[in-house]
């Protein structure tokens, strides 16, 4: 069904009248013949509407005219201004009042591309406009003849002439095009990013969960972030599962069912640049501090509590710096092959070899990487790790991340990692569990033993002799052990 956005910022079905005419082009109120200049001024309003649509606002535009001259313009801006009253008409009225030096706009005409709502109609009457001219009718909330007619009330002490249907089809077409795009692509991708097509994620083995998205985190600046969120919102434990490079939330498919079956809530985001999340085109977009800020805002946005933090690889590099920012949210830590990169100790030879390989072979086959370290995986499971990266343009994060691991004292992320080291050594009050994939050549047992020594109260690690770097591919046994270890967490 077609949808359109009314002046009150709501989506509605586009009604089809008995004669087959779309209601957006239907004009129930046309009391007078349009003035000769009406089309000219309405085209100016349409130009404003197009600019609104280009910025992601519903495409409605308005102009105010006095003595044949445009004295003010306005376009929809509720999203940009965080203002539910910032409809195109209100924006134009405010600008006109400033120009006139008076809140009364005697002798002025307002042109708007969509029939005004009750709020805007009331403002127009209060401003004592001489004339209102609108384009497309709004059959759901229009207050100039479609649903009600505020302008026809003789009891009001001011009467404003109304003309409808001027360039109605042009205004209606802008709205139809805008919402057609939203139906196809509900959250448009930014010009400086790409989005992996949905069909790349169809029928992946062992990954049945419904995708969830958000793009309202300040740090995202409009990028769309994907996450899984399974289990009851008020569960006694929330398992926050953070992946690394070059993986995505698919990595946790063997652990999520165990956590959920225990009565827990499981939240598994895809870092920006990975999985179903948007992918900036430039490698420079990926910094340690920015990705950390996204995760901090993500935790706050979902108001995650009673969290057991589950981390591995970059999920640990970033994730281990999160709890000290909000200790009351975290009750446990499940840490697998990862590192706290403080810039004070050399990176492991295995990691340096990995970084060199990535620099020399930036288009390496992700599926082959997983297959080499996990012979128990099927070809279809390995191929699922390639799904987010159909071409080079989607791989900026894969190229950027190896070089972003803090190596020197002043590297981005090193200072906050040193703070995290102190937090885990001295301030951490929760329970911890470590699992080590002993076949990992990058962040294997020596690295994990050093990390183990930093985590206050961490018991002897679980050791998985057959597991490599991507420990979660043996994750079912780890998840069962974690459920037993952490048990129900008492809310703070």
C-alpha positions as CSV (number, residue, x, y, z in Angstrom):
1,X,0.0,0.0,0.0
2,X,1.3,3.5,-0.8
3,X,2.1,5.7,2.1
4,X,2.5,9.4,2.5
5,X,3.6,11.7,5.3
6,X,1.1,14.3,6.4
7,X,1.9,17.7,7.8
8,X,1.8,16.2,11.3
9,X,4.7,13.9,10.4
10,X,2.7,10.7,10.3
11,X,2.6,8.0,7.6
12,X,-0.8,7.2,6.2
13,X,-2.2,5.0,3.4
14,X,-2.7,7.0,0.3
15,X,-6.4,6.8,-0.2
16,X,-7.7,6.0,-3.7
17,X,-11.0,7.7,-4.5
18,X,-13.7,5.9,-6.4
19,X,-12.7,7.4,-9.7
20,X,-9.1,6.2,-9.2
21,X,-7.6,9.5,-8.4
22,X,-4.9,9.5,-5.7
23,X,-6.1,11.5,-2.7
24,X,-2.8,13.3,-2.6
25,X,-3.7,14.9,-5.9
26,X,-7.3,15.4,-4.9
27,X,-8.3,19.0,-3.9
28,X,-11.5,19.2,-2.0
29,X,-11.4,22.9,-1.6
30,X,-10.9,25.2,-4.7
31,X,-13.1,28.1,-4.1
32,X,-11.4,30.6,-6.4
33,X,-9.5,30.7,-9.7
34,X,-5.8,30.6,-9.0
35,X,-4.1,34.0,-9.3
36,X,-1.6,34.4,-12.1
37,X,1.4,34.3,-9.9
38,X,0.3,31.3,-7.8
39,X,2.1,28.7,-9.9
40,X,5.3,30.8,-9.7
41,X,5.3,31.1,-5.9
42,X,4.3,27.4,-5.5
43,X,7.3,26.4,-7.6
44,X,9.5,28.3,-5.1
45,X,7.8,26.4,-2.3
46,X,8.4,23.1,-4.2
47,X,12.1,24.0,-4.4
48,X,12.1,24.3,-0.6
49,X,10.3,21.0,-0.3
50,X,13.0,19.3,-2.5
51,X,15.7,20.7,-0.2
52,X,13.9,19.3,2.8
53,X,13.7,15.9,1.2
54,X,17.4,16.0,0.3
55,X,18.2,16.3,4.0
56,X,16.0,13.4,5.1
57,X,13.0,15.5,6.1
58,X,9.5,15.0,4.7
59,X,9.5,17.1,1.5
60,X,7.1,20.0,2.4
61,X,8.1,23.6,1.6
62,X,6.6,27.0,2.0
63,X,7.1,30.7,1.1
64,X,5.5,33.9,2.4
65,X,4.7,36.7,-0.1
66,X,4.0,40.4,0.5
67,X,3.2,42.8,-2.3
68,X,4.4,40.3,-4.9
69,X,7.8,39.7,-3.2
70,X,9.0,36.7,-1.3
71,X,9.8,37.8,2.3
72,X,10.4,34.4,3.9
73,X,10.8,30.7,3.1
74,X,10.5,27.6,5.1
75,X,10.9,23.8,4.8
76,X,10.2,20.9,7.1
77,X,12.8,20.6,9.8
78,X,11.4,18.6,12.8
79,X,14.3,16.1,12.7
80,X,17.1,18.6,12.2
81,X,15.8,21.0,14.8
82,X,14.5,18.4,17.2
83,X,11.2,20.4,17.1
84,X,7.8,18.9,16.5
85,X,6.5,22.3,15.6
86,X,9.1,22.9,12.8
87,X,6.7,22.3,9.9
88,X,7.5,24.2,6.8
89,X,4.6,26.7,7.4
90,X,5.7,27.5,10.9
91,X,9.3,28.0,9.9
92,X,8.2,30.4,7.1
93,X,5.8,32.3,9.5
94,X,8.6,32.8,12.0
95,X,11.0,34.1,9.4
96,X,8.3,36.4,7.9
97,X,7.4,37.8,11.4
98,X,11.1,38.7,11.9
99,X,11.2,40.4,8.5
100,X,8.0,42.3,9.1
101,X,8.9,43.1,12.7
102,X,5.5,42.0,13.7
103,X,3.8,38.8,14.6
104,X,0.8,40.0,12.6
105,X,1.3,39.3,8.9
106,X,-1.4,41.5,7.4
107,X,-1.6,41.5,3.7
108,X,0.7,38.4,3.3
109,X,0.1,35.2,1.4
110,X,1.6,31.8,2.4
111,X,2.2,29.1,-0.2
112,X,2.8,25.6,1.0
113,X,3.1,22.3,-1.0
114,X,0.8,20.2,1.3
115,X,-2.5,21.1,2.9
116,X,-1.7,22.5,6.4
117,X,-2.5,20.6,9.5
118,X,-4.5,22.0,12.5
119,X,-1.4,23.4,14.2
120,X,-0.2,25.3,11.1
121,X,-3.7,26.4,10.2
122,X,-4.2,27.9,13.7
123,X,-0.9,29.7,13.4
124,X,-1.8,31.1,10.0
125,X,-5.1,32.4,11.4
126,X,-3.4,33.9,14.4
127,X,-0.9,35.6,12.1
128,X,-3.9,37.1,10.1
129,X,-2.6,36.1,6.7
130,X,-4.7,37.4,3.9
131,X,-4.4,34.2,1.8
132,X,-3.2,30.6,2.1
133,X,-2.4,28.6,-1.1
134,X,-1.6,24.9,-0.8
135,X,-0.8,22.2,-3.3
136,X,-1.6,18.5,-2.5
137,X,-4.5,17.7,-0.2
138,X,-3.9,15.8,3.0
139,X,-7.0,13.5,3.4
140,X,-5.9,12.3,6.9
141,X,-5.0,15.5,8.9
142,X,-5.6,18.3,6.5
143,X,-7.3,21.3,8.2
144,X,-8.2,23.3,5.2
145,X,-11.0,21.2,3.9
146,X,-10.0,17.6,3.9
147,X,-10.6,16.5,7.5
148,X,-11.9,19.8,8.9
149,X,-11.8,23.4,7.8
150,X,-10.6,25.8,10.4
151,X,-10.7,28.6,7.9
152,X,-14.5,28.3,7.5
153,X,-15.4,29.1,11.1
154,X,-17.3,32.4,11.1
155,X,-16.9,32.7,14.8
156,X,-13.2,33.6,14.3
157,X,-12.4,37.3,14.3
158,X,-10.2,36.9,11.2
159,X,-11.0,35.3,7.9
160,X,-8.3,34.0,5.6
161,X,-8.9,33.2,2.0
162,X,-7.8,29.6,1.0
163,X,-6.9,28.2,-2.4
164,X,-6.1,24.5,-2.8
165,X,-4.8,22.3,-5.6
166,X,-2.1,24.6,-7.1
167,X,0.6,22.3,-8.6
168,X,-0.9,19.6,-6.5
169,X,0.5,16.7,-8.5
170,X,4.0,18.0,-8.3
171,X,3.8,18.2,-4.5
172,X,2.1,14.8,-4.3
173,X,4.8,13.3,-6.5
174,X,7.5,14.6,-4.1
175,X,5.8,12.9,-1.2
176,X,5.2,9.6,-3.1
177,X,8.8,9.5,-4.2
178,X,10.1,10.2,-0.7
179,X,8.1,7.5,0.9
180,X,8.7,5.0,-1.8
181,X,12.4,5.3,-1.1
182,X,11.8,4.9,2.6
183,X,9.8,1.7,2.0
184,X,12.6,0.3,-0.1
185,X,15.4,1.7,2.1
186,X,13.9,2.7,5.5
187,X,17.1,4.4,6.7
188,X,19.0,5.8,3.7
189,X,22.7,5.1,3.6
190,X,25.0,8.1,3.9
191,X,26.9,9.3,0.9
192,X,30.2,8.4,2.5
193,X,29.2,4.9,3.3
194,X,27.9,1.7,1.7
195,X,25.3,-0.9,2.9
196,X,25.5,-4.6,2.2
197,X,22.4,-5.8,0.3
198,X,20.0,-7.7,2.4
199,X,20.0,-10.7,0.1
200,X,23.6,-11.4,1.1
201,X,22.3,-12.5,4.5
202,X,19.5,-14.8,3.5
203,X,19.4,-18.4,4.7
204,X,22.7,-18.3,6.5
205,X,23.2,-21.5,8.5
206,X,22.5,-21.2,12.2
207,X,21.6,-17.6,12.1
208,X,17.7,-17.3,12.2
209,X,17.4,-14.1,14.2
210,X,15.5,-10.9,13.1
211,X,17.8,-8.0,12.3
212,X,17.3,-4.8,14.4
213,X,18.7,-1.4,13.5
214,X,19.3,2.0,15.1
215,X,20.8,5.2,13.7
216,X,20.0,7.7,16.3
217,X,23.2,7.5,18.3
218,X,25.0,10.9,18.2
219,X,28.3,9.3,17.3
220,X,26.8,7.5,14.4
221,X,25.7,10.7,12.7
222,X,23.1,8.9,10.7
223,X,25.0,5.6,10.0
224,X,22.8,2.5,10.6
225,X,24.0,0.0,13.2
226,X,22.7,-3.6,13.2
227,X,22.3,-5.6,16.3
228,X,20.6,-8.8,17.6
229,X,18.4,-8.5,20.7
230,X,17.0,-11.8,21.9
231,X,15.3,-12.8,25.1
232,X,13.2,-10.8,27.6
233,X,14.1,-7.2,28.2
234,X,13.9,-7.7,32.0
235,X,16.1,-10.8,32.1
236,X,18.3,-11.3,35.2
237,X,21.4,-11.4,32.9
238,X,22.1,-9.5,29.7
239,X,24.9,-11.1,27.6
240,X,26.5,-8.3,25.6
241,X,28.5,-10.1,22.9
242,X,31.1,-8.1,21.0
243,X,32.9,-9.5,18.0
244,X,36.2,-8.5,16.4
245,X,37.9,-8.2,13.0
246,X,37.0,-9.6,10.4
247,X,34.0,-11.2,12.0
248,X,30.4,-10.0,12.9
249,X,27.6,-11.2,15.1
250,X,27.4,-14.4,13.2
251,X,30.4,-15.4,15.3
252,X,28.1,-15.9,18.3
253,X,25.5,-18.1,16.7
254,X,26.5,-21.1,18.8
255,X,26.5,-19.2,22.1
256,X,23.3,-17.1,21.7
257,X,20.9,-20.1,22.0
258,X,22.5,-21.3,25.2
259,X,22.4,-17.8,26.8
260,X,18.8,-17.4,25.7
261,X,17.7,-20.8,26.9
262,X,19.0,-20.0,30.3
263,X,16.5,-17.1,30.5
264,X,19.0,-14.4,29.6
265,X,18.8,-11.5,27.2
266,X,21.4,-11.5,24.4
267,X,22.5,-8.4,22.6
268,X,25.1,-8.8,19.8
269,X,25.9,-5.7,17.7
270,X,27.8,-5.5,14.5
271,X,30.5,-2.9,14.7
272,X,30.2,-0.2,12.1
273,X,32.0,-1.5,9.0
274,X,31.1,-5.1,9.7
275,X,28.1,-7.4,9.3
276,X,24.8,-5.7,8.5
277,X,25.9,-2.4,9.9
278,X,26.8,0.5,7.5
279,X,30.3,0.6,6.2
280,X,32.2,4.0,5.8
281,X,34.0,4.1,2.5
282,X,37.2,5.7,4.0
283,X,39.6,3.8,6.2
284,X,40.2,7.0,8.1
285,X,36.7,6.9,9.5
286,X,37.7,4.0,11.7
287,X,39.4,5.1,14.9
288,X,39.6,3.5,18.3
289,X,38.0,6.4,20.1
290,X,35.1,6.7,17.7
291,X,34.2,3.0,17.8
292,X,34.4,3.1,21.6
293,X,32.1,6.1,21.8
294,X,29.6,4.3,19.5
295,X,29.5,1.3,21.9
296,X,29.2,3.5,25.0
297,X,26.2,5.2,23.4
298,X,24.8,1.9,22.3
299,X,24.8,0.5,25.8
300,X,23.1,3.7,27.1
301,X,20.6,3.8,24.3
302,X,19.4,0.2,25.0
303,X,19.8,0.9,28.8
304,X,21.6,-2.4,29.2
305,X,21.8,-3.6,32.9
306,X,23.0,-6.7,34.7
307,X,25.5,-7.1,31.8
308,X,27.9,-10.0,31.4
309,X,30.3,-8.6,28.9
310,X,31.4,-11.2,26.3
311,X,34.5,-10.2,24.3
312,X,37.0,-11.5,21.9
313,X,39.6,-9.9,19.5
314,X,38.6,-6.2,18.8
315,X,35.5,-6.9,20.9
316,X,37.9,-7.0,23.8
317,X,40.2,-4.2,22.7
318,X,37.2,-1.9,22.8
319,X,34.9,-3.8,25.1
320,X,37.3,-4.0,28.0
321,X,37.3,-0.2,28.1
322,X,33.6,0.1,28.6
323,X,32.7,-1.0,32.1
324,X,34.7,1.6,33.9
325,X,32.5,4.3,32.2
326,X,29.4,2.8,33.9
327,X,30.3,0.1,36.4
328,X,26.8,-0.2,37.7
329,X,25.7,-1.7,34.4
330,X,28.2,-4.6,34.4
331,X,28.1,-7.7,36.6
332,X,30.3,-10.2,34.8
333,X,33.1,-10.6,32.2
334,X,33.6,-13.5,29.8
335,X,36.8,-12.8,28.0
336,X,38.2,-14.9,25.1
337,X,41.4,-14.4,23.0
338,X,41.9,-10.7,23.0
339,X,44.2,-8.0,24.5
340,X,44.4,-4.7,26.3
341,X,46.7,-2.7,24.1
342,X,48.2,0.0,26.4
343,X,51.1,1.0,24.2
344,X,53.5,0.1,27.0
345,X,54.3,-3.5,26.1
346,X,55.2,-4.8,22.6
347,X,52.5,-6.4,20.5
348,X,52.8,-10.2,20.1
349,X,54.8,-11.6,17.2
350,X,51.7,-13.4,16.1
351,X,49.7,-10.1,15.9
352,X,52.5,-8.4,14.0
353,X,52.6,-11.2,11.5
354,X,48.8,-10.9,11.1
355,X,49.0,-7.1,10.6
356,X,51.7,-7.6,7.9
357,X,49.6,-10.2,6.1
358,X,46.6,-7.8,6.1
359,X,48.7,-5.0,4.7
360,X,50.2,-7.2,1.9
361,X,46.9,-9.0,1.1
362,X,44.1,-6.5,1.8
363,X,41.6,-8.5,-0.2
364,X,42.2,-11.8,1.7
365,X,39.4,-14.3,1.6
366,X,37.6,-14.1,5.0
367,X,35.9,-17.5,4.4
368,X,39.2,-19.2,3.8
369,X,40.6,-17.6,7.0
370,X,37.9,-19.2,9.0
371,X,38.2,-22.5,7.2
372,X,41.9,-22.7,7.8
373,X,41.6,-22.4,11.6
374,X,38.3,-24.2,12.0
375,X,38.2,-27.5,10.1
376,X,35.0,-28.5,11.8
377,X,33.1,-25.7,10.0
378,X,31.0,-26.4,6.9
379,X,31.7,-24.5,3.7
380,X,28.4,-22.7,4.1
381,X,29.3,-21.5,7.6
382,X,32.7,-20.2,6.3
383,X,31.0,-18.5,3.4
384,X,28.7,-16.6,5.8
385,X,31.7,-14.6,7.0
386,X,32.2,-13.3,3.5
387,X,28.5,-12.2,3.3
388,X,29.0,-8.6,4.6
389,X,31.9,-7.9,2.2
390,X,30.7,-8.3,-1.5
391,X,33.5,-6.1,-2.9
392,X,36.5,-3.9,-2.0
393,X,34.3,-0.9,-1.3
394,X,32.8,-2.7,1.7
395,X,36.1,-3.7,3.3
396,X,37.5,-0.4,4.6
397,X,37.2,-1.6,8.2
398,X,39.0,-4.8,7.4
399,X,41.9,-2.8,6.0
400,X,41.9,-0.2,8.8
401,X,41.5,-2.3,12.0
402,X,44.9,-4.1,12.1
403,X,46.8,-0.7,12.0
404,X,44.4,0.7,14.7
405,X,45.6,-1.6,17.5
406,X,47.5,0.8,19.9
407,X,51.2,0.0,19.7
408,X,52.8,3.1,21.1
409,X,52.2,5.2,24.2
410,X,50.4,8.0,22.4
411,X,48.4,6.0,19.9
412,X,44.6,6.5,19.9
413,X,43.2,4.1,22.5
414,X,46.4,3.5,24.4
415,X,45.6,5.9,27.3
416,X,42.1,4.7,27.8
417,X,43.4,1.1,27.7
418,X,45.8,2.0,30.5
419,X,42.9,3.4,32.5
420,X,41.0,0.1,31.8
421,X,44.0,-1.9,33.0
422,X,43.8,-0.1,36.4
423,X,40.1,-0.6,36.5
424,X,40.3,-4.4,36.0
425,X,43.2,-4.7,38.4
426,X,41.9,-2.6,41.3
427,X,38.2,-1.6,40.9
428,X,36.4,-4.5,39.2
429,X,33.8,-6.0,41.6
430,X,32.1,-8.5,39.3
431,X,32.7,-12.1,38.4
432,X,35.0,-13.1,35.6
433,X,35.7,-16.1,33.4
434,X,38.4,-16.5,30.7
435,X,38.4,-19.0,27.8
436,X,41.5,-19.6,25.7
437,X,41.7,-21.0,22.2
438,X,45.1,-22.7,22.5
439,X,45.6,-23.0,18.7
440,X,45.5,-19.2,18.3
441,X,48.8,-17.9,16.7
442,X,47.8,-14.3,17.1
443,X,46.4,-13.8,20.6
444,X,47.0,-17.2,22.1
445,X,47.9,-18.5,25.6
446,X,50.9,-16.2,26.4
447,X,48.9,-13.1,25.6
448,X,45.9,-14.3,27.5
449,X,48.0,-15.3,30.6
450,X,49.2,-11.7,30.7
451,X,45.7,-10.4,30.5
452,X,44.5,-13.0,33.1
453,X,47.0,-11.5,35.6
454,X,45.4,-8.1,35.2
455,X,41.8,-9.1,35.9
456,X,41.0,-9.0,39.6
457,X,39.6,-12.2,40.9
458,X,39.6,-14.1,37.6
459,X,39.7,-17.9,38.2
460,X,41.8,-20.3,36.3
461,X,40.9,-20.1,32.6
462,X,39.1,-22.6,30.5
463,X,41.4,-24.0,27.9
464,X,40.2,-25.3,24.6
465,X,43.0,-27.3,22.9
466,X,41.3,-27.5,19.5
467,X,40.1,-23.9,19.3
468,X,42.0,-21.2,17.5
469,X,41.6,-17.4,17.4
470,X,37.9,-17.5,16.8
471,X,37.0,-19.3,20.0
472,X,33.3,-18.8,19.5
473,X,33.3,-21.4,16.8
474,X,33.6,-23.8,19.8
475,X,31.3,-21.6,21.8
476,X,28.5,-23.9,22.9
477,X,30.6,-25.5,25.6
478,X,31.9,-22.1,26.7
479,X,28.4,-20.7,26.9
480,X,27.2,-23.6,29.1
481,X,30.2,-23.1,31.3
482,X,29.5,-19.4,31.5
483,X,25.8,-20.0,32.4
484,X,26.9,-22.2,35.2
485,X,29.6,-19.8,36.4
486,X,27.6,-16.6,36.4
487,X,24.2,-18.0,37.2
488,X,21.4,-15.5,37.9
489,X,22.8,-12.1,38.6
490,X,21.2,-10.1,41.3
491,X,20.2,-6.7,40.0
492,X,22.0,-3.7,41.6
